[in-house]
Amino acid sequence: MRIAMLVRRFDPSGGGTERDLAAAAQCLARAGHHITIYAARAPMRSWQEMAVRRLPIPPLSRTVEALSFGLLAARIARRDGAALTISFGRTADADVIRCEGGAHAGYLEEARRWEGGASSAVRALSTYHAAQCRMEALGFRSARLSLVASISRLVGDDLERRFAIPHSKMEVLYNGVDLERFRPAPDPRMRDEVREQLAIDATAPVVIFIGSGFARKGLKGLIEAWPLLDAKPYLIVAGHDRAPGFYQALARRLHVERRILFLGRRNDAANLLAASDALALPSLFEAFGNVVLEAMASGVPVLTSARCGAAEVLPAQLRPFVVQDPMNPAEIAQRLKAILEAPRELGRIARAAAEQFTWERYGNRLVELITALTGSKSASSG
């Protein structure tokens, strides 16, 4: 079957949505489908024997791009002969939507919790955000829509309520994790070597935070929890933010700056995880949180929040470390204390749980869903 996969930007070397789409395309191609990727921006015209079609969208502004891509992508793909369109972005009338990031309207509502009044006001007046919300409403309310594959129940439940999507059209499809890249360090000396590079004592407890957009991911509450921890752990902060100085100043104000390391963007997450005793991601809003699976695959226990979709895949032994209020430093400190005092067996439990979420499993389930969907359409048309 000819399947069109729609995404505004396609670069298989990227992360997030692009990695998700790449895994889906590979699995559907292996199942015998003819795949074409339609994008507003892409650095190549083909990828792994699949055609990549760049749409004729003028590079005037991101608002124009969002509207043009959303209105044209599925229409052009069907004109080219696609029997099924799968959208990984905000498009007006795709057959299937893979929703990885949640509703944009929901994100804007949640953002008021961590943004100042001025930032929220700017967002409210933004034509780009208005275009994004308009496109997703058209897509989720389209009469053509047959299936929504949400990245978590957290996202799926919100989409059902927000857009009145029939429950029969909803399916939760969790992301996978690269179990070869993220795994317990084969050489225990790696832990000490990485700590030595970072000037961290070999016997000190170490917690790692990985992510960009520190406010949404709960770094403020995490830093505010640091003075409350008697074990005096170190905190590694790896990732990018537009205002890192705010968090560095907060650490100084709380007199914990010597135990918090701001590393900026890094491409060695697997090594940093090998040097850590726990991952902390107390997000205020997180559709899933791939780093949770990556830490678990590395044999590192995780603390996350109830507002993080990845909390749904935690084994029972890690659920006591789910923060209910990520803006409450005392609760974060209490749960961090517990995870740092937990037995090392937790690392093996975390790895075993992550092994259930491979990209192969993700792809096989997607193929099953597409096969069932196209089979039912064929039967109804016959």
RAZI-V152386 format. One record per residue. OMEGA is omega in whole degrees, -180 to 180 (NA if undefined). Layout:
omega: <OMEGA/OMEGA>
This chain:
omega: <178/-178/175/177/-170/179/-177/-180/178/174/-174/177/180/-180/175/-176/-177/177/178/-179/-179/179/180/-179/180/-178/179/177/178/179/175/179/177/-172/169/-180/179/-176/172/179/178/-178/-178/179/175/-180/-180/178/174/178/174/-176/176/-177/-178/-178/-178/-179/-176/180/179/176/177/180/-179/180/-178/179/-178/-177/-171/-167/-178/-179/179/-180/179/177/179/178/179/177/-179/177/179/-176/172/178/-179/-178/-170/-171/176/176/-178/175/171/-176/-178/-173/-177/-180/178/178/178/177/-179/178/-178/-175/179/-178/-177/178/174/-179/-179/-180/179/179/178/178/-178/-179/-174/176/179/-179/176/179/179/-180/180/-179/-178/177/177/-178/-176/179/-178/177/180/-173/-180/-176/171/177/-177/-175/179/175/177/179/-177/-180/179/180/179/-178/-171/-174/179/178/178/-178/-179/179/-175/176/175/180/-177/175/174/179/178/-175/176/179/-179/-180/177/-176/-180/180/-178/179/-180/180/-178/-179/180/179/178/178/-178/-179/177/178/-176/-176/-177/172/-179/175/180/174/180/178/177/-171/-169/-177/-179/-176/169/-178/-179/179/179/179/180/178/-170/178/-176/-176/-177/-176/-180/-180/170/174/174/178/-180/-179/-174/173/-180/-178/-179/-179/179/-176/176/177/178/178/178/-179/180/178/177/-173/-180/-178/177/-176/177/-174/-175/179/178/175/-179/-177/-179/179/180/177/180/-179/-171/177/-180/171/175/177/-178/-171/173/179/-177/-178/174/-177/-177/-178/177/177/-179/177/178/179/178/-179/-178/177/-175/168/176/-177/178/177/180/-177/-179/176/-179/-177/-180/172/-176/-175/179/-177/175/-178/176/-179/179/180/-177/176/-179/-178/-179/178/178/-179/-179/-178/174/178/-179/-178/179/178/-177/179/-179/178/180/-180/179/177/179/180/-179/179/-180/-179/177/-174/178/174/177/177/178/-177/180/180/178/178/178/-179/-180/179/179/-179/-178/177/-180/178/180/-179/-179/180/179/NA>
